[in-house]
């Protein structure tokens, strides 16, 4: 779309503005228009020179988002914040400017929705994770933040067609993974369905097109049957004196596709069922309707769910039953009250109570889920980890379990005994030893079913281990176990660092023992960006050279070669297999976090891959009987018996042969490669001198 001139710009903006203003006046009254007009004016001026990818003036986007927010019956502060939600990110206006013009509440809402600048992060993935973490934390303070963000995402998805294909798919995938289940979790059913359908359209355009055509064709054929079913329901309810409204609802394209995948059935089998929603005034009428319609059409066994008695975690309540309709057609029946219908369609919005200038969330289930999010966030070490853990808890399916005292614990589908323990309390999860399900002993990885009564037994000596991560599915459990393991590993690394430094000091011939004052002086002089604990942790993790730290403590110059008698070395010696370093020459050495003295020759071919900054020059003195392997090659006369003579000469010198091979070189020569066991470099060199005197050996060298 080409850029608009000023007249076109003004006409389009005015049209969008009038739709918003009329909606605000109709729902909130003329007084609210004062704030909305000011917010629109600020946003319009701020975005004046900006266009969307479609070429439309950018102000049309926040105006449409604000209109969606108004349609959701939210307050004027939320509508104003929706108008301003991109101002801080895309223009010169700051959060402080917003606060001065509109007050702290709107400034906080705008800040909560404002995108983070991606340039500050290592990758787009990290940027998205950091941004989403900010939105979630802001949501915990004011739930309206996520509602603005969902409205923003909904409008972006509805206008995604102007983006490049690659970007469309990336945004659609992000929406499907995060915002679709999030909308479902807080009960925004309509938004959940819209976002899912729009995402599916761009992720699988061909499948969407094929299913859309199939739905249109099938809908025309089934209209007479739909009318018959609705007429029969209406007649039965009136005959029993029940006043109700009822509608036939057509499934969305993505909903149909998911059912086809989940049940592994064709379109014809899935689309054969009808969904009818019946809305009445009281809970008593819900059960009366159920009885009447069960008499009208035979119910399928095992296809009844009572979400009135036990609501879903997002507050959803309804009676679900599947009936056998005319010609064997399944009818999926949803029965609920008017209040329940409001919750089913509008989710968390329907739970808000107006109190002064604030909205309070009244839904305990949603409040519990938000608290669970904060729990996951506090146990996550990075935004990426937080986002990955949260995805586990955005599952649309929940199971209902009970404590022995009858308290309901809602868990994600597939949860185990260990998940249950962590949902009760982190300490109970961390020390969970055993459990009983319905009074029978069960393992920690036993999957729970709806209605299970679970009793947990704890033991202070029991602690999480890596295997536990394979036993849980909920984001809360995963984050808590990882947090515990990382803290445990952090402490282990600190203790390991202290031990390695003290052993290194002893290796260098000092009886000094590490103390707090020594660490303080060391960090101030050599590691000003770390504190003492972080230095110990870095040494224990192998990120800082232990020998270098020991040299710094003892005042030894960085390039000074340190002599290490093996008789005084507490560390396991680990020579590099490739370069085969030997005592008696100046080597590169480091102590790794496993407590091994790793050695390399200075001529090692892998020198670029061994992190040279963690190595120091060492001279190994072999005053023990420890043996080291070395490699040599020799060019010998290709004559009968020369190979045996070569082996005999080595054996006579008292050196053990680990491996000896002969290869064809030419008609006159053969190439021998040998791996030998020696005490040090001098023993290997003496062997070479002796071998060079043999008349059948033409050339020989150590590798």
N, C-alpha and C positions, 0 to 999 in steps of 0.2 A: 504494500500500500504506500503510495507516495505521501510525502509530508503535506500537512494541511496548511492552507494560508490562514491568516488571523481570523477571517470571517467564518470559515469552516470550523476552526478551532473553537471559536466562541459558541457557535450553534450546537456543536456536539457536547461541549462542557455544560452549557445551559440546560440542555435536555436531561443529562444525567443528574445535574444538580436539582432540577425541579422534581424529578422522581424521588430523590432522597428527601428533599424538604417536605413534600406532601406526605410521605410515609411517616416522617418524624412527627409532623403536626397531628396526623391522624392517631398515632399511637401514644405520643407523650404530651401533646398540647403545644400551644404557641410559645410558652415560656422557654421550652427546651430549644426552640429554634435559635435563640440568641447565641448560645454556646456553639451550636452546630454551624451557624453562619460564620462565626469568627474562625472556627477550626477550618472550614472550607476555604475561607479567604487566605489564611496563612498557608495552607497546603497548596492552593492554586497558584499563589505568587511564587512559592518555593520551587514548584515543579514546572514553571511556565515554559522554560526552554527545553524541557525533556519530553521525549516521545517513547512510546513502547515499541517493541519489535514490529508491531502491525502498522506503525506510523501514527496511531492515535495519540492524542495528548496524554502524558503520563497521569495527569490528575484524574482521568477517567477510571483508572485502576483503584486508587484509594476511595473514590466516590462509590464505586460498585461494591467494594468490601464493606464500606459503612452502610450501604443499603441492605446487604445481607445481614449484617449485625442488627439493623433496625427490624428486619423481618423476623429475627429471632426474639424480638420483644426485649432487647437489652436496654440498659439505661443510656442517658445522653453522654455520660462520661466515656462509656465504651465506644459509642458511635463516633465521638470526637477523636478518640484515640485511634480508631480505625482510619479516619481521614488523615491523621498525622503520622501513621505508623512507619512510613518510609522517609519522612522529612529529615530525621537526624542522620540516617545512613547516607542519603543521596544529595543533601544540600548542606549549606553552611550553618544552618540552624542547629544549636546544641540542646542537650537535655536541660541545661540551666535556662536557656531561652524559653523552652516549653513550660518549665515550672513557673517562670515569672509571668507568662501570659495566661496559663491555664490551671496552675496549681500543682501541688506535689503528686496527687493521685493520678492525674492524666500523664504527667511526666514519667512516673514509674511504669504505667501501662505501656507507654510508647517505648521506653527503654527496654522493657521486657520482651517486646516483639522485634525490636531493632536487630537486624542481621549483624553478625560480626564480620569485620573486614578479613577476608580470606588471605590477604597478603601476609598476615602475621603468623601463619601456620605452615608447617612443613608440607602439607598436602591438602587436596580438596576434601579427602576423607576425614582428616583431623579437623579441618575447618567446620565441616558439617556436624561432627560429633560435639565440638566445642559449642557451636551455636545451639544445637538441640539441648545440650546440658543447660545452657543459660535459660532457654525457654521453659524447660521443666522446672528449674529452681524458681523462676519468676512465677510460674503457674502455682507453685505451692504457697506463694504469698498472696496471689490474687488470681483466681481461676479464670478471670476474664482474659488474661494474656493468651491462653491456649485457644480460647474461642475466637479472638481476633486472628490468631495465626491460622486456625482452621478455615476461617472465612477468606483470608488472604490466599491460602493454598487452593481453596475451592475455585476462586475466581481465576487464579493462574492456570489451573487445570482446564477450566472452561475455555480459556483463550490460548491454549498451548500450541495450537496449530501453526502459529507463525514462527515457531522456533525451528532450528535445524533438527533433523531426525535424531542425531546422536544425543543432543541435549534434551529433546522430548523424552527419549527413552530413559535417560538418567533421572530426570525429574519424576517421571511416572513410576520408576522403580523405587525411588526414595519415598514417594507418596504411598505406594502400596505396602512398603515394609514398615513405615513409621506412622504416617498420618491416618491411614485407613483403620488399622487396629486401635490407634489412640482415640479416634472418633467413636469407635464402637465401645471402647472401655469406659468412656464418660457418657455413653448412652445417646450420642447424637446420631440416631439411626438413619435419618434422611441423608445427612452429610456423609456418613459412613458408606452408604450405598452409592451416592453420587461420585465420591472420590474413587471408590473401587471400580466403578464402570468406566470413568474417564481414564484411569490408569491402565486398565485392561485394553482400552481402545488403542493406546499408543504402544503398549508392550507387545500386543499380539493383534495387529490391525486386521490381518486376514481372518483369523478366528472370530474376531468381533463382527466383521462384515457378514460372514457365513451364518453365524448364530442369529444376527439381527434379521436377516432375510427369512430364516426358518421360523423365527418367532412371529413375524408379520403374517406369514402364510398360514401358520397354525392358528393364530388368533382369529382370523376370519372364519375358519372352519368350525371353531369351537364356540362361537357366540351363542347359537341356539341352546347348547347344553348348559352354558353358564347361566343364561336367563332362566332355564328350567330349575336349576339348583337353587338360585336365589329366590325364585318364586315359591318353591317348596319350603325353604327356610322361613320366609316371611309368613306364609300361611300357618305353619306350625307354631311360631312364636305368638302370633295374634290369637290363635285358638287357645293358648295357655295364658293369655293376658299379660304377656311380657312385651314391654316397650323397648325397642332396641334399634340401633342403626347398624347396618352391616354392608360391607363392600367386598367385592372380588378384587384381589390384588395380583397384578402380574409381576412375576419375578424379574429382576434385572438380568442383563446379559451375563455379567460376571458371576452373579449368584447361580445361574443355570450352569455355567461352565464349571464352577467349583463343585457343584453337585454331580455333574457328569464325571469329573475326575475322581471325586471321593468314592462314589458308588460304582465306578467303572461301568456306567450304563450309557446307552445312546441317548440322543436328544429326544427321540420319540418317547422313551420310557420315562425320562425325567420330566418332560413337559406335559405328560399325561395327567399329572396331579393338579388340583385346584387349591388355591389358598383363599380362604374366606375369613374376614375379620368381623367379629360381632362386638359392638360396644354398648354397654348398659350402664345404669346409674349406681348400682350397689354390688358389693361382693356376693350378697345373697343371690342376686339375679344372675351372676356369673355361673354359679353352680346349678341354678334352675335351667338356664339355657343349655348347659352341658347335658342335663338329664333329658330335656326335650329333644335335642338333636341326636342324642344316642338312641332315642326311640325311633327317630325319623330314618336315620342311616346307621347301619351296624358299625360299631367301632372296631378298629384293628387291635388285636391283643398286644399289650406292651408298648403301645404308641400314645400313652397319656402322660403328660408332665404337668405338675402343679407348681408353677412359678409364683403363685399368689402366696402359698404357705411358706415357700422358701424362695425369695427373690434372687435374681442374678446379682453379681457384684456391682453392676452399674445401676441398680435400682429397678430394673425391668421386672414387671409382674404381669402374668397372664396365665390362662389355662390353655394348654395345647393338647389337641387330640386329632387323630387321623381316622376318618370315616370312609366306609365303602359306599360311594355314590352311585348314581344311575350308570348302567352298563359297565359296572366294576371300576368306575373312575375314582381314584383316591381323592378325598377332600381333606386338606389340612386346615384345621379349625383353630382360630385364636380368639379367645373370649376374655374381655377385660372391661374394667370400668372406664368412665371418661377420664378420671384422674390418672389411671394407669396408662391410658392411651397418650396422654400428655407426656408422661415419663418415657413411654416407648418411642415417641417421635422426637422429643426435644431433650431427653436425657437430663443432664445436670442443670440445664437452664430452668427446667420445671421445678427444681428443688429450691430455687433461690427465694429468699424472703427479703422484701424491701424494708430497710431499716435506716432512716436518715439518708445519708449519701453513700451508704455502703451496701453491698450485697454479701450475704453470708451463705456458704454452702451448707445445706441442711441434710444432705445425703450422707449417712454414716459410712456406707459402702465405698463411695467415692473418696471421702476423707481418709478412710483406711488405706485405699490404694495410693493416694498421694503421699501419705506417711511412709508407705512401703517404698515408694520411689526415692524419698529422701534417705531412707535407710540404705538403699542400694547405692545412692550417690556418695554417702559418707564412707562406704566400704570400698569404693572404686578408686584406683590410683591414677586413672586418666579418663579424659572425656570419651575416648574410643571404647575403653573397657566398660564405662557406665552405659554407653549406648548399646553395646552388645549384650550386656546383662539385662537391660531394660526390655530388649526385644523378646526375651523369654517370657516376660510378664505381660506382654501385649497380646497374648493368645486370646482369641475370642471365646474359647471354651473354658469353663471352670467346673470343678467337682466340689461337692459339699461333703465335708467330713466333720466329725464331732469329737470333742474331748469327752472324757468319762463323765464330766459334770454337765454335758449337753450344750456346751458352747459351740457354735458353728464356725468352722475354719474353711474359708474358700481358698482353693488351690488351683493352679493351672492344670489342665488335662495332662495326665501322665506322671503326676507328682508321686513321690515316694514317701516312706516313713521319715526319712531324713529331711525332706522338704517340710513335712508337717512339723517336725521338731523346731526347725529354724523359724517357721511362721509363728510359733508360740513365743519364743524368745531366742536371741542369739546364743546366750549361754547354754540353754537347753540343747540347741543344735550342736554347739561345739563339743559338748560332753555327752552326746547321745550314745548310749551303750546298747540298748535293746528296746523292743517294743512289743505290745500286744495289740493285734487288730481283732476287734470283736471277741476279746478275751483269749485269742490264740497267739502264741509266740510267732513273731515275724522278723525277718531280716531287715536291715536298714534300707536295702534297695528294693523292698517289696512295693509294687505299684498299688496305689490306693484307688478305691472305687467309691462312687456316690454312696453316702450313708454309712461309711465305715466309722466305727468308734475306735479311736487310737489312744493308747496309753503309753507314754514314753518313760523309760527308766534311764537315769543319768549316772555317770561315774566321773569324778573329778580327774581321774587318771587317764580318761579317754580324751584324745585330741584329734582334730582333723588331719587327714593326710591326703596326698595327691589322688588316691583312689576314690575319695569321696566325691570328687568333681564328676565322676562317671555315674554316681548314684542319684544325682539331683537334676531337676529340669527348670526350677524357678530361678528368675534373675536374682531374687533376694538371697537364696541359698548359695548360688554360685558366687555372688559378690562377697558374702560373709566368709565362705571357705577360703577364697583367694586372699582376702584381706588377712585372715588368720595365718595362712601359710606364708604370706609375704612378710608379715611382722615377725613370725617365727624365724624365717630365713634371714631377715635383717639382723635379729639378735644373734643368730648363729654366725653370720658373717662378721659382726662386730667382735664376738668372742674369738673367732678364728683369726682376725686381724691382730688382736692383742697377742695371741699365742705365737703367730708367725713372726711378729716383730721381735718378741723376746727371744725366740729360737735363733733368729738372724743375728741379733746382738751377741748371743753366745757363740755362734758360728764364727763371728769376726774377732773372737777372743776377749770379749768384754763380759764382765759380771754385772753390768748395768741392767736394771729391770725397769720397764716402762712405767711411768707415773703420770699423773694429771698435769703437773707443771711442765714436764718434758714435752708432753703432747701439745700443750698450749703454746709453748715457745716454737715448736716445730711447725704448727699450722700457721702461726703469725708470720714466720720467716719464709716458708716454702709453699704453703697452701692457703693463702689468705681468703680464698673463696669458700673454704670448707671449715666446719667446726671439728672438734676433736672426734666426736662420734662418727661423723661422715668420713673422716680420714681412716679410722679403724675399719669402717664398713668397706671402703674402697680397697684397702689392703686385703681384707678378708675375702673380697670378691675377685681379687686378682686384677683390679683396674689400676692399681698403683704398685710400682715395684717395691717389694718388701726389702730387698737388699739395698736399694737406693735410699729408702727411709732409714735403714740401720746405719748406712754410711753418713747420712745427714746428721743423725743423732750423735755419732761419734766424731764428727768433723772431718771425715775422710773425703778427699776431693773426688768429684764425680768420675773422672777418667782414671783414677788410680786403680791399679790391678790389685785385687784382694786374693791372698793365698788361703786355700781351704784344705787342710789335712783331712782325709776321709775318716781317720780314726776319731775326729772330733765332730764329725758332721751327723746331726740328728735326722737329716732329711734323706728321703729315698732318692737315689741318683737316677736321673732319667736322660741318658744321652740320646740325641736325635738319631734315628735309625738311618737316615739318608746320608748325612755327612760324617757320622761316626767320630765324634770328637774324642780325644785321648788325653789323659793326665800328662802333664809335662809341657803343654803348649798353652798359650794364652787363648782362652775361650770366652764365648759369650754365655752368661749364666743368669738365670732368674729363678725365683721360688714361686711356683704357682699356688692357687688357692687350695689344692689338694695336699700341699706340703711336700712337693717334689722339687728337687733341684734340677731344672731343665738346662741342658748344655747343648751348644751349637759351636761349630767351627766358625771363624770369622769369614771363611770362604764358602759358607753354606749356600747352596743354590736357592734355598727358600728364604733367604735373608729379607726379602721384601714383604714376606707374609708373616713374619714372626713378631711384629710390633717391637722394633728395636729400642724404643724409649723405655721399655720395661726390662731391658737387659743391662748388665754391667760386666766389666772385664774381670774374669776370675782365672786363677792358676790352681788347678787341682793337683794335690800331692797325694799319690796313692801309697800310703803307708799301711795298707791292709792287703789282704789277698783277693780283693775284688778284681774281676776281670772285665775288660772292655772289648767290644768287637771292632775290628777294622777291616778294610777291604783293600785288596791289591790286585793288580793285573800283571801278567807276565807273557812275553812273547818267547816261545821256546822252539827248539828244533823239532820238526814233525817227523820223529823217528820212533821205532819201537822201543818202549821202555822209558822214554823221557818223562812221561806223566808220572810214573811210579817213582822215578828218581826225584822229581820235584817234591812230591808228597813226603818222601823219605827224609829229604834235607830239612823240611819244616819240622817234622816229627823229632829229628835228632836235636834240634834247637830247644826242645821242651815246650814248644808252642802248640796249643790245641787247634786243630782244624775244625771249624764249624760247618763249612761248606766248600767244596772244591769242584769246579767244572772245567771241561776242556771243549773248545770249539774249533772248527776248521777255519784256518786263516788263508793258507795257500798250500801248494804242494810241498813247500819246504818248511813252513812255520805253522804252529798251532797257538791259539790264544787261551790262556788259563785265567780264570777269575776265581779268587779265593776270599772267604770270610774267615778271619782268624780271631782267636781270643788272646789278648795280651794285657800286661799290667799297665803299660804306659807307652808314650811315644818313643822313648829311647829303646825299649825292647823291640818295637816294630822296625825302627831304623837299623838296629844291629842285625836283625834278620835279613833286611834288604842287602846290607853289605856282604853278608855271607853268601847269599844267593847269587849276587852279581859275579862271584868268583867261579861259578859253575860254567863250564864251557858250552853246555847245551842251552843256557839261558841267554838270549840275545838282548832282551830289554825287560825291565821290571820297575814298577812304581806303586806307591800308595795312592789310593783314591781320596 
